[in-house]
Amino acid sequence: MEAALESVVSRLESETGADIGAAIRHGVMSGGKRLRPILCTTAYRASGGGANGLIYPLAVSLELIHAYSLMHDDLPCMDDAELRRGCPTTHVDHGEDVTSRAGAALIPAAALQALSSAAQLECGPKGAIDVARELMEAAGAGGMIGGQWLDLEGEGECLGLDELNGLYRRKTGALLMASLVVGARAARGSDHVVEALRRYGASIGLAFQIADDVLDATQSAETLGKRPSDAELDKSTYVGLYGLEEARNRARAHVDDALEALSSGGIDAPALNSLALYVVERDK
């Protein structure tokens, strides 16, 4: 995965110029769990995909969108974060203007990357259009961007469970779910398998964000690699609504739902089982 990311980032550096290219490299290549591309490649194989070496360029498109979202999310006009993955955030090193433009450049780059790379897989050029559309819809106002907006609007507000779940499904869950669907569609997985993976993704998306709430409330900046900020920004969280133990219980319940989705879809993928458990057992 890192080799595929390096290849694409190097190309983007040559296309965008020194300042923008350096900010793109900082935002994409500064580490991270790579969970979204891992979900994509795992779903591809679980759906019958066999062109293993060619799935990584497609998975890059998920990480480009994720990196752009973090670069913008950390800006002073949003969460105003100066630390990410234990290092200065992109705007601290490269400036707000350059970071804003570099993040924006990653959006069409991701769409083109998805379209061109998916065309080389089982879905072919026609199916690649559906793959790229899935990614862009998850990233847009109805998905991740809409969730970020709701997150900003919700600061200082006391959100109820339905409102909080709606925010989490868009801000975090949409791209996690799309990672699985993109992989499955690239492999020309059956509608039954695609929908089972969509349900799995929706469940681990909620579990992931609830686990983030718990980590923000219990871990230090040194462990997380970023400053815990939910309380400082007065955000509604599962910990605020239910307390630590019940929040943990609800995250585990969503993992159980995810595993049930795999079972009901007839998907035998031990790696997806392990990834679901990782979502709630991680320490950062």
Secondary structure, DSSP 8 states (H G I E B T S, - for coil): -HHHHHHHHHHHHHHH-HHHHHHHHHHHHS----HHHHHHHHHHHHTT---HHHHHHHHHHHHHHHHHHHHHHTSTTTT---EETTEE-HHHHH-HHHHHHHHHHHHHHHHHHHHHHHTTSTTHHHHHHHHHHHHHHHHSTTTHHHHHHHHHHTTTS---HHHHHHHHIIIIIHHHHHHHHHHHHHTT--HHHHHHHHHHHHHHHHHHHHHHHHHHHH--HHHHSS---TTTTT---HHHHH-HHHHHHHHHHHHHHHHHHHHHTT---HHHHHHHHHHHH---
